[in-house]
Amino acid sequence: MTTTQHPLGDGPMQLGAHIGQQNMTASEMRDLWKRLDAGGVDWISIWDHLYEAPPQGGTVPHFEALSTLGTLVADTRNARISCLVFYVGYRNAGLLAKAATTLDHFSGGRFTLGLGSGWHETEAAAFGYDFPSLGERFDMLEESFELIRSLLTQERTSYDGRWVRAEDASCLPAPVQERLPIWLGGIGERRTIPMAARLADGWNAAYITPERFAHLSALLDSHATAAGRDPAEIERTINVMFHLVTDPAEVEPERERGRAPWGDLADRFDEGALVGTPEMAVERILEYRSAGAQGLNVALRAPILHDALDAYLEEVIPTVQRETA
């Protein structure tokens, strides 16, 4: 399958980290992302949950996303910063727009806003949030995207939707970036991909194979063309589980450790994982590159295997950058 080349695809593949802000102390997390930033990652993202993932009934210490991002942008200097992705049901869309431009200023223009339809019904119920049907959550996502885009680009915005509203609202200061990127996350063919094709600056998929990524990327191209957009305008990245090891004898034990928390979903997350030695990781990342991914983020979960992380920063990233330059 041939894939369109996109702006980030013209240079070396971007490699980053997606941090699940759970089961770590604040100081441990800050040390982690400072290490990543100094180690040359292109992206550092976090997720938007109130409970742990996979769900364990709120038994694992976990930090909220927006307040975490405030510290993340202050602690780093180089990497692009994002939340992949904010569930739009947890915050007023206008508040998210204000947070995005604030984070863009404090990061010096390094912030990317990711939006999604959410999935963690257990945490929503625990904290008293309504959790509408999937179709309604997508409707909410589309309205929120439109309103946030307007607030970040127009002097004044009025919007009267079913889910979100604004009345002659301004969002000052404007972002540092001329166009603060807004991305959509998800792998749904019926709503996510067509919406990303029409509206988004970028699309992030999570925990799928290179073959599945290539299929969805081609579908994104098709929908973008049908919507009158150049598919090359839409950047594309993949998140993968991180199960790198430095000892070949540990490959299969680490694979099993990665599968254990997911129960019936283990096969799905195993398919979208970076498992093996640094050499195996490079090969797998290049498969995603061939499938159309311009960037890849490894999903880091505590406890961190520090020798594996060193190998990612010191061996995998430089090798992939050379191979894709």
C-alpha positions in Angstrom: 0.0 0.0 0.0 1.4 3.4 -0.9 1.0 6.3 1.5 1.2 10.0 1.1 4.3 11.7 2.4 3.5 14.4 5.0 5.4 17.5 6.3 7.1 15.7 9.2 7.8 12.8 6.9 10.3 15.0 4.9 12.8 14.8 7.8 13.9 12.3 10.3 11.2 10.4 12.1 10.2 12.1 15.3 10.4 9.9 18.5 9.0 10.8 21.8 7.4 9.4 25.0 3.8 9.3 26.3 3.8 9.2 30.1 1.0 7.7 32.1 1.2 9.9 35.2 0.4 7.1 37.6 2.2 5.0 40.2 5.0 7.6 40.5 5.7 10.4 42.9 5.7 14.0 41.5 9.5 14.2 41.9 9.9 10.9 40.1 7.8 12.1 37.2 9.6 15.4 37.0 13.0 13.6 36.9 11.6 11.4 34.1 10.5 14.1 31.8 13.6 16.2 32.4 15.7 13.2 31.4 13.6 12.7 28.3 13.9 16.4 27.3 17.6 16.4 27.8 17.9 13.0 26.0 16.6 14.4 22.7 13.0 13.2 22.5 10.9 15.2 20.1 7.6 14.8 22.0 6.5 14.4 25.6 2.8 13.8 26.1 0.6 12.7 29.0 -2.9 11.3 29.1 -6.1 12.7 30.5 -7.4 10.3 33.2 -8.7 10.7 36.7 -8.2 7.0 37.6 -5.5 4.6 36.5 -5.4 2.7 33.2 -6.0 -0.2 32.9 -8.8 0.4 35.4 -8.2 -0.9 38.9 -11.0 0.8 40.7 -9.1 3.9 41.6 -6.5 2.1 43.7 -3.4 3.5 42.0 -2.1 7.0 42.7 -2.7 9.2 39.6 -2.2 12.9 38.8 -4.6 15.1 36.9 -3.6 16.2 33.4 -3.9 20.0 33.1 -2.1 20.7 36.4 0.6 18.2 35.4 1.1 19.9 32.1 1.7 23.2 33.8 4.7 21.7 35.6 5.8 19.8 32.5 6.1 22.9 30.3 8.0 24.7 33.0 10.5 21.8 33.5 11.3 21.3 29.8 13.0 23.3 27.1 13.1 21.3 23.9 10.4 18.7 23.3 6.9 19.5 22.0 4.4 19.0 24.8 0.9 17.5 24.4 -1.9 15.6 26.1 -2.8 12.7 23.8 -5.7 13.2 24.3 -8.1 15.3 26.4 -11.5 13.9 26.9 -13.8 16.8 26.0 -16.4 15.7 28.5 -14.3 16.6 31.5 -13.8 20.3 30.8 -15.7 23.2 29.3 -14.4 23.7 25.7 -13.7 27.4 26.4 -11.6 26.4 29.4 -9.6 24.0 27.2 -8.9 26.8 24.7 -7.7 29.1 27.5 -5.5 26.4 28.9 -4.1 25.6 25.5 -3.0 29.2 24.8 -1.7 29.5 28.4 0.4 26.4 28.0 1.6 27.6 24.6 3.0 30.8 26.2 4.6 29.1 29.1 6.2 26.5 26.8 7.5 29.1 24.3 5.3 27.8 21.5 5.8 24.1 22.0 2.2 23.0 22.9 -0.1 20.7 20.8 -3.7 20.2 21.9 -5.0 16.7 21.5 -8.8 15.9 21.7 -10.7 12.7 21.9 -14.1 11.1 22.7 -13.0 9.3 25.9 -13.4 5.7 27.0 -12.9 5.4 30.8 -16.5 5.2 32.0 -15.5 3.9 35.4 -13.6 7.1 36.3 -16.4 9.3 34.9 -19.0 7.6 37.1 -16.7 7.8 40.1 -16.3 11.6 39.8 -19.9 12.4 38.9 -19.5 13.1 35.2 -22.2 12.1 32.7 -20.9 9.7 30.1 -23.2 9.8 27.1 -23.3 7.2 24.4 -20.4 6.9 22.0 -22.3 8.7 19.2 -23.1 11.6 21.5 -19.5 11.8 22.7 -18.4 12.2 19.1 -21.0 14.9 18.6 -19.6 16.6 21.7 -16.1 16.2 20.4 -16.9 17.8 17.0 -18.6 20.8 18.6 -15.8 21.2 21.1 -13.2 21.1 18.3 -15.0 23.7 16.2 -15.4 26.1 19.2 -11.8 25.7 20.4 -10.5 26.3 16.9 -12.5 29.5 16.6 -11.4 30.7 20.1 -7.8 30.1 19.2 -7.9 31.9 15.8 -10.7 34.5 15.9 -10.9 37.7 17.8 -14.5 36.9 19.0 -16.5 33.7 19.0 -20.2 33.0 19.4 -21.3 29.3 19.3 -24.6 27.7 20.1 -24.3 24.0 20.0 -26.1 21.2 21.8 -23.0 20.4 24.0 -20.9 23.6 24.0 -21.7 27.3 23.8 -19.9 30.7 23.8 -21.2 34.3 23.6 -19.0 36.9 22.0 -16.0 35.3 23.7 -12.3 36.3 23.3 -9.3 34.1 24.1 -6.4 36.4 24.9 -3.6 36.3 24.7 -3.6 34.5 21.4 -1.3 31.5 21.1 2.4 32.0 20.5 2.2 29.7 17.4 0.5 31.3 14.4 -1.7 28.1 14.3 -1.6 26.1 17.5 -2.0 22.5 16.3 -5.2 20.6 17.3 -5.0 16.9 16.9 -7.6 14.1 17.1 -6.8 10.8 18.7 -8.4 7.4 17.9 -8.7 4.6 15.4 -12.5 4.6 14.6 -13.2 4.4 10.9 -16.7 5.7 11.0 -16.3 9.0 13.0 -12.7 9.6 14.1 -10.9 9.3 10.7 -13.5 11.4 8.8 -13.5 14.0 11.5 -9.7 14.2 11.5 -9.7 14.4 7.8 -12.0 17.5 7.8 -10.8 19.3 10.9 -7.5 18.2 12.5 -3.9 19.3 12.0 -2.7 15.9 13.2 -4.0 12.4 14.0 -2.6 10.1 16.7 -3.4 6.4 16.8 -2.6 4.1 19.7 -1.6 0.5 20.1 -2.2 -0.9 16.6 0.0 -2.7 14.1 1.9 -1.1 11.3 -0.5 -2.8 8.9 -3.5 -1.3 10.6 -1.9 2.1 10.8 -1.2 2.0 7.0 -4.9 1.1 6.4 -6.2 4.0 8.5 -3.6 6.5 7.1 -4.8 5.6 3.6 -8.4 6.0 4.7 -7.5 9.4 6.2 -6.0 10.4 2.8 -9.2 9.4 1.0 -11.5 11.3 3.4 -9.2 14.4 3.3 -9.3 14.5 -0.5 -13.1 14.1 -0.5 -13.3 17.1 2.0 -11.2 19.2 -0.3 -8.0 19.1 1.8 -4.5 18.2 0.9 -3.8 15.0 2.9 -0.2 16.2 3.4 -1.5 18.9 5.7 -2.4 16.2 8.3 0.4 14.9 10.5 0.3 11.4 11.8 1.8 9.6 14.9 1.5 6.3 16.7 1.7 5.5 20.4 3.1 2.1 21.3 3.6 0.2 24.5 7.2 0.2 25.7 8.7 -3.2 26.5 12.2 -2.7 25.4 14.9 -4.8 27.1 18.7 -4.9 26.8 19.0 -8.7 27.5 17.6 -10.9 24.7 16.8 -13.5 27.3 14.3 -11.0 28.8 12.3 -10.5 25.6 9.5 -13.0 26.2 9.3 -12.4 30.0 8.9 -8.7 29.4 6.2 -9.4 26.8 4.3 -11.4 29.3 4.7 -8.7 32.0 3.2 -6.2 29.5 0.3 -8.4 28.7 -0.6 -9.2 32.3 -2.5 -6.1 33.3 -4.8 -6.0 30.3 -6.7 -9.3 30.6 -9.0 -9.9 27.6 -7.4 -6.9 25.8 -3.9 -8.3 26.1 -3.7 -9.3 22.4 -4.6 -5.8 21.2 -2.0 -4.1 23.3 0.6 -6.7 22.5 0.1 -6.0 18.8 0.8 -2.3 19.4 3.9 -2.7 21.5 7.6 -2.1 21.1 8.9 -5.4 22.4 12.5 -6.7 22.2 16.0 -5.5 22.0 17.1 -2.1 20.7 17.8 -3.7 17.3 14.3 -5.2 17.2 12.8 -1.9 18.3 14.5 0.0 15.4 13.1 -2.5 12.9 9.6 -2.2 14.3 9.8 1.6 14.3 10.9 1.6 10.7 7.9 -0.5 9.8 5.6 2.2 11.3 7.5 4.8 9.3 6.9 2.8 6.1 3.2 2.6 7.1 3.0 6.4 7.1 3.8 7.4 10.7 5.9 10.5 10.9 6.3 10.1 14.7 6.2 7.4 17.3 5.8 7.8 21.1 6.6 5.0 23.5 4.1 4.7 26.4 6.1 4.8 29.6 4.5 3.2 32.7 6.0 2.9 36.1 8.1 1.1 37.2 10.5 2.4 34.6 13.2 0.0 33.3 16.0 2.6 33.3 18.5 0.5 31.3 15.8 0.1 28.6 15.0 3.8 28.6 18.7 4.5 28.3 18.9 2.2 25.3 15.9 4.0 23.7 17.5 7.4 24.1 21.1 6.5 23.3 20.7 3.8 20.7 17.2 3.6 19.2 16.6 7.3 18.6 19.9 8.1 17.0 19.7 5.0 14.8 16.2 5.7 13.6 17.1 9.4 12.9 20.0 8.3 10.7 17.8 5.7 8.9 15.0 8.2 8.2 17.1 11.4 7.4 
